[in-house]
Amino acid sequence: MYSGEGSVYNNRTIVRATIGQLVDETANHQGQVSFSVNNPAIWRSTVDIVQEW
């Protein structure tokens, strides 16, 4: 999870938020959020979430 600068859900290690909360926060900042599903045989993570504003 890569959170936007100043995100209330960013505590550096664990993000405790639902997808809806992340999308709402991103919309409130007039930003964008992207979701990627990765192949775990190639990448360490299976899902990446990126917030930007």
TIRO-2110 file (N, C-alpha, C; in Angstrom, 1 decimal):
// TIRO-2110
0.8, -1.2, 0.0, N, 1, A
0.0, 0.0, 0.0, CA, 1, A
0.9, 1.2, 0.0, C, 1, A
0.7, 2.1, -1.0, N, 2, A
1.4, 3.3, -1.0, CA, 2, A
0.3, 4.4, -0.8, C, 2, A
0.4, 5.1, 0.3, N, 3, A
-0.7, 6.0, 0.6, CA, 3, A
-0.3, 7.5, 0.2, C, 3, A
-1.3, 8.3, 0.0, N, 4, A
-1.0, 9.7, -0.4, CA, 4, A
-0.4, 10.4, 0.8, C, 4, A
0.3, 11.5, 0.5, N, 5, A
1.0, 12.3, 1.5, CA, 5, A
-0.1, 12.9, 2.5, C, 5, A
0.1, 12.6, 3.8, N, 6, A
-0.8, 13.1, 4.8, CA, 6, A
-2.0, 12.2, 5.0, C, 6, A
-2.0, 11.0, 4.4, N, 7, A
-3.2, 10.1, 4.6, CA, 7, A
-3.4, 9.8, 6.1, C, 7, A
-4.6, 9.8, 6.5, N, 8, A
-4.9, 9.5, 7.9, CA, 8, A
-4.7, 8.0, 8.2, C, 8, A
-4.6, 7.2, 7.1, N, 9, A
-4.4, 5.7, 7.2, CA, 9, A
-3.0, 5.3, 7.2, C, 9, A
-2.1, 6.2, 7.0, N, 10, A
-0.6, 5.8, 6.9, CA, 10, A
0.0, 5.9, 8.2, C, 10, A
0.4, 4.7, 8.7, N, 11, A
1.2, 4.7, 10.0, CA, 11, A
2.5, 4.0, 9.7, C, 11, A
3.0, 3.9, 8.5, N, 12, A
4.3, 3.4, 8.0, CA, 12, A
4.4, 1.9, 7.9, C, 12, A
3.6, 1.1, 8.6, N, 13, A
3.8, -0.3, 8.5, CA, 13, A
2.5, -1.0, 8.1, C, 13, A
1.4, -0.7, 8.8, N, 14, A
0.2, -1.4, 8.5, CA, 14, A
-0.9, -0.4, 8.2, C, 14, A
-1.7, -0.6, 7.2, N, 15, A
-2.8, 0.2, 6.8, CA, 15, A
-4.1, -0.4, 7.3, C, 15, A
-4.8, 0.2, 8.2, N, 16, A
-6.0, -0.4, 8.8, CA, 16, A
-7.2, 0.5, 8.2, C, 16, A
-7.6, 0.1, 7.0, N, 17, A
-8.7, 0.8, 6.3, CA, 17, A
-9.3, -0.1, 5.3, C, 17, A
-10.6, 0.1, 5.0, N, 18, A
-11.2, -0.7, 4.0, CA, 18, A
-11.0, 0.0, 2.6, C, 18, A
-11.2, -0.7, 1.6, N, 19, A
-11.1, -0.2, 0.2, CA, 19, A
-12.0, 1.1, 0.1, C, 19, A
-13.2, 1.0, 0.6, N, 20, A
-14.1, 2.2, 0.6, CA, 20, A
-13.5, 3.4, 1.3, C, 20, A
-12.9, 3.2, 2.4, N, 21, A
-12.3, 4.3, 3.2, CA, 21, A
-11.2, 4.9, 2.4, C, 21, A
-10.4, 4.1, 1.7, N, 22, A
-9.2, 4.6, 0.9, CA, 22, A
-9.7, 5.4, -0.3, C, 22, A
-10.8, 4.9, -0.9, N, 23, A
-11.4, 5.5, -2.1, CA, 23, A
-12.0, 6.9, -1.7, C, 23, A
-12.7, 6.9, -0.6, N, 24, A
-13.4, 8.1, -0.1, CA, 24, A
-12.3, 9.2, 0.2, C, 24, A
-11.3, 8.8, 0.9, N, 25, A
-10.2, 9.7, 1.3, CA, 25, A
-9.6, 10.3, 0.0, C, 25, A
-9.3, 9.4, -1.0, N, 26, A
-8.7, 9.9, -2.2, CA, 26, A
-9.6, 10.8, -2.9, C, 26, A
-10.9, 10.5, -3.0, N, 27, A
-11.9, 11.4, -3.7, CA, 27, A
-11.9, 12.8, -3.0, C, 27, A
-11.9, 12.8, -1.7, N, 28, A
-11.9, 14.0, -0.9, CA, 28, A
-10.7, 14.9, -1.2, C, 28, A
-9.6, 14.3, -1.6, N, 29, A
-8.4, 15.1, -2.0, CA, 29, A
-8.3, 15.3, -3.5, C, 29, A
-9.4, 14.9, -4.2, N, 30, A
-9.5, 15.0, -5.7, CA, 30, A
-8.3, 14.3, -6.4, C, 30, A
-8.0, 13.1, -5.9, N, 31, A
-6.8, 12.4, -6.4, CA, 31, A
-7.3, 11.1, -7.1, C, 31, A
-6.4, 10.2, -7.2, N, 32, A
-6.7, 8.9, -7.8, CA, 32, A
-6.2, 7.7, -7.0, C, 32, A
-6.8, 6.6, -7.2, N, 33, A
-6.3, 5.4, -6.5, CA, 33, A
-6.3, 4.3, -7.6, C, 33, A
-5.2, 3.5, -7.5, N, 34, A
-5.1, 2.4, -8.5, CA, 34, A
-4.9, 1.1, -7.7, C, 34, A
-5.4, 0.0, -8.3, N, 35, A
-5.3, -1.4, -7.7, CA, 35, A
-4.6, -2.3, -8.7, C, 35, A
-3.7, -3.0, -8.3, N, 36, A
-3.0, -4.0, -9.2, CA, 36, A
-3.0, -5.4, -8.5, C, 36, A
-3.3, -6.4, -9.3, N, 37, A
-3.2, -7.7, -8.8, CA, 37, A
-2.0, -8.4, -9.5, C, 37, A
-1.1, -8.8, -8.7, N, 38, A
0.2, -9.3, -9.2, CA, 38, A
0.3, -10.8, -9.2, C, 38, A
1.2, -11.4, -9.9, N, 39, A
1.4, -12.8, -9.9, CA, 39, A
2.4, -13.1, -8.8, C, 39, A
1.9, -13.8, -7.7, N, 40, A
2.8, -14.0, -6.5, CA, 40, A
4.1, -14.8, -6.8, C, 40, A
4.1, -15.5, -8.0, N, 41, A
5.3, -16.3, -8.3, CA, 41, A
6.4, -15.3, -8.8, C, 41, A
6.0, -14.1, -9.2, N, 42, A
7.0, -13.1, -9.7, CA, 42, A
7.3, -12.0, -8.6, C, 42, A
6.2, -11.5, -8.0, N, 43, A
6.3, -10.4, -7.1, CA, 43, A
6.0, -10.9, -5.7, C, 43, A
6.5, -10.1, -4.7, N, 44, A
6.3, -10.5, -3.3, CA, 44, A
4.9, -10.2, -2.8, C, 44, A
4.2, -9.2, -3.4, N, 45, A
2.9, -8.9, -2.9, CA, 45, A
1.9, -9.4, -4.0, C, 45, A
0.7, -9.7, -3.6, N, 46, A
-0.3, -10.1, -4.6, CA, 46, A
-1.2, -8.9, -5.0, C, 46, A
-1.4, -7.9, -4.1, N, 47, A
-2.2, -6.8, -4.4, CA, 47, A
-1.4, -5.5, -4.0, C, 47, A
-1.4, -4.5, -5.0, N, 48, A
-0.8, -3.2, -4.7, CA, 48, A
-1.9, -2.2, -4.8, C, 48, A
-1.9, -1.3, -3.8, N, 49, A
-2.9, -0.2, -3.8, CA, 49, A
-2.1, 1.1, -3.8, C, 49, A
-2.3, 2.1, -4.7, N, 50, A
-1.6, 3.3, -4.7, CA, 50, A
-2.6, 4.5, -4.7, C, 50, A
-2.4, 5.4, -3.7, N, 51, A
-3.1, 6.6, -3.6, CA, 51, A
-2.2, 7.8, -4.1, C, 51, A
-2.8, 8.7, -4.8, N, 52, A
-2.1, 9.9, -5.2, CA, 52, A
-3.0, 11.1, -5.2, C, 52, A
-2.5, 12.2, -4.7, N, 53, A
-3.2, 13.5, -4.9, CA, 53, A
-2.2, 14.6, -4.8, C, 53, A
END
